[in-house]
Every structure is written in C-alpha cells, then in structure tokens.
Amino acid sequence: MYTATVGARRYTFPDLKTLMAKATPLRSGDQLAGLAAETGEERVAAEFALADLPLSAFLQEQVVRYEDDEVTRLIVDSHDKVAFVPVSHLTVGGFRDWLLSDEATTPVLTALAPGITPEMAAAVSKISRLQDLMVIAAKCSVVTRFRNTIGLPGRLSVRLQPNHPTDDARGIAASILDGLLLGSGDAVIGINPATDSPERAHRLLSMLEDIRIKLDIPTQGCVLAHATTTLQLIRQGSPVDLVFQSIAGTQAANKSFGIDLALLDEAREAALALKRGTVGSNVMYFETGQGSALSANAHHGVDQQTLEARAYAVARRYQPLLVNTVVGFIGPEYLFDGKQITRAGLEDHFCGKLMGVPMGVDVCYTNHAEADQDDMDALLALLVAAGVNFVMGVPGADDVMLGYQSTSFHDALAMRDLLGKGPAPEFEAWLARQGLMDKAERIRPRDMPGRFRALLPAASA
C-alpha cells in the first residue's frame, strides 16, 4: 500500500499498478479503462508517492503477475543486477534528479540501460516535464547497423514509407523515387502491404531488392507483413532483410497479434542465418503504440504508458535495428488531442532510449483526433532536438493506404536543415555520389539522376 497527503487529504493506493496509473498525466485511454486519477489532486498525490518510491521496489512487486505473463518473466529474469548497482539506492525522484545531472553521461547511461526495467523508466517519465524527457533522452545513444549505421550523434534517419492502397508497383516506385531524391530511406524503405498475402509480399520484396541493387543504395528494405508470413518468405528464398512485427507489453496482447516470444526467437534466428547485412546484424523491426493492450482487453489494469514501456523490454531482447512508436495512430480513444499525443511521443522516446532501445517515432494522428499538422510539427521538432533515431517519410505526410497523417519527406529535410542533422553516414555518401547534395552538403536535388529514371518503367514492367 502506498500513501501521500495533499493539503488536508490523505490518499491511499493499494498496489504498484494503481499508483502508476494514478500518477500518469491525463490521457483518454486510461480514462476509458477506468484507471486514471479522478482529480488533479489525486494525480499529484500519486506523483508524490511515486517520487518517494525506491527503485528497488520495482524488483519486488510486478504490475502483471510473474506466473501469468511471459513478458513479466522476461523483465524479471533478464534484469542485469550489476548494471543496476549505480542507481540501486535511489528513489524514483532521486533517479530523475540524477538523470538530469552532469554525472549521467552518455557512456554511463549506455552501461546502465540493461539494469533499467520498463516500470522504472515509466515511473520516472511520469514525474518528468517534457523538457526533462528531452534533455535526458538526448544523452542516450543507441546505435544499430545493417547496411548502414543508424543513431549516431548528429544524425536523423528516415523510414521511407511508400504505401499504396492496391500495392500498385508504379505508385510505390514513384513514392520511393520521391523520397530518395529528398534524402529519405536510410532507416529503411518499408512498405505496409495492403494484404498479408505471401505472394504479394514476395513481389514487393523483390521490387525493393531490384531498386536497391540497381541504384546500389546502402539501406535495407522491408515489407511489414506478419512475422509468420516473413518466416514463410525466408524459407522460400525471398530477399528478406528485416523481420517486422507489431509488439505489445503483455503476453495476452502479443497473443492478440498472433505472436509470442518463441516465434520472435525463431524469426530472428532465421533472419540472422541469411547474413544479408554488410555493416551489422540488427535484423528486427518492431512497431508499438500506447493503447494496444487496452484494445485487446489485455491490459491487466495497468496504464497504457507503462505497458508501452514493457513492449520495449520485448524489443530489447532481440537487438532490433529499428523500433518505433506509432504514437497517434490508434486514435483519440487512447490519446485524445495534440497535447496528449505530444506528451506520449516524448515519453515513449525517453523510455525506449533509457532502456537501450533504438527508438524512432511515427509522429502522426488520425483525422478524428483533436490534433492537426501544427501539433505534429511541434512534436517532430521536439523529438529531433531530443535525438530521435528516425522518423517517417510519407508522400505529402498523408498515408493514403493506412488513412492517417504523418510526416513528409520535406518535413524530415526541414528538421535536418534546422537542427543540423545528417542522414546515416553511408547513405549520405551515396546521396553525394548521386549528385543530390549541394556544395554546403545539404540535400538539394537539382535534377533526376539518369539511373533514377529507370525506376518507373522497371516497376511498371
């Protein structure tokens, strides 16, 4: 039981998951689940109690029972006690203060990451301002490699997302061409297929491979099919670079996605066996999002932000190349407006980076949310300043297949110019060789390189 007094009233919270939920900044998903604080005063009381809680308490009490959930077992059994020692004496509030101090340098935070559980990361995020989340995340560095190097300081990578409602090859090729000319695609050229047909996925993978080889692009392609589909494609010899899968923070939520840890183990081993990486072997790509466990009725009474952090424990097990929270995609039922989306995006990035996960963010919203592109512009700038590994590049910022608003190729280019960020170094050198950079080393295409012109006819054929 946890208690705190605010004014003349004493508040009592029966267990850790209730305390965490009541301390969470307001969001519609927790209200929908009946978990949110009923008043602002109750939320402040929970924050006080949480700030005074020793970090070691998270090793004694679990928000989802160990016996009932393989994600909890993963968190407990993989906890690095040696890495945890430097902060083991701190409370959640003391941990926040230490993270903001000069003592918490990038090398120190890198060594600490295996000792931080998702619940610890979520707890400190709940008592942090947006500025705190940015300052601390900016000190965390998580670098991954496959055909290029993602996450280096001073870099911002972009997933080129050329989705098409009917998977039309010519339309996809046009979007890829557009993105490459504007410097997108170093994180991955990743297509969400309109169906999960293995035959369709194979054709799209073959198309990506053809484009990559013809243009000699130092990047990776991915068709965001289910992991079981990708395993089938690997067995039949399709050119698979990365295994994609949506993941969540409870066993039951992952079951609703049709996965468990054993399946992800199998998929990673199959992808590693292909040895298609040239500079590294990070072969997994995961997507997450606050509210997914609630959507599946698999939240166990735990708030959505804590469950999101638990998804990063799943991701961390597989040393992924890319992880991104699709922050506003699920809808206003979970993140009601621009304010809640902004807070969630910075929380997710902070928690993932603190845990040693290579975080990107799909800065996005659905058309029925109380948000607009101004909100996304603000969140994008805050995330890039905080050192996000990658963002999305969608033609016109409007995904016509998935039906939501994200960030465009021009948005990413603007952030690189504004905040002095470059693409992945191998990809940047490739852009220079294609004549797509000016004398000031900015991405400024003056003309379409001849080899690019062959993309559209090849796709049509």
Salt bridges, closest charged atoms under 4 A:
GLU42 OE2 - LYS22 NZ 3.81
GLU67 OE1 - ARG65 NH2 3.75
ASP68 OD2 - ARG65 NE 2.79
ASP69 OD2 - ARG310 NH2 2.97
ASP97 OD1 - ARG96 NH1 2.87
GLU119 OE2 - ARG310 NH1 2.97
ASP132 OD2 - ARG96 NH2 3.00
ASP167 OD2 - ARG200 NH1 2.74
ASP186 OD1 - ARG416 NH2 3.41
GLU209 OE1 - ARG212 NH2 3.16
GLU209 OE1 - ARG276 NH2 2.85
ASP210 OD2 - LYS214 NZ 3.28
ASP241 OD2 - ARG147 NH1 2.69
ASP241 OD1 - ARG276 NE 2.73
ASP265 OD2 - ARG317 NH2 2.95
GLU266 OE2 - ARG235 NH2 2.86
GLU269 OE2 - ARG268 NH1 3.92
GLU287 OE2 - ARG159 NH1 3.11
ASP303 OD2 - LYS126 NZ 2.83
GLU333 OE2 - HIS368 NE2 3.81
GLU347 OE1 - ARG27 NH1 2.76
GLU347 OE2 - ARG343 NE 2.81
ASP417 OD2 - ARG444 NH2 2.62
GLU428 OE1 - ARG155 NH1 2.81
ASP438 OD2 - ARG442 NH2 2.79
ASP447 OD1 - ARG453 NH2 3.38
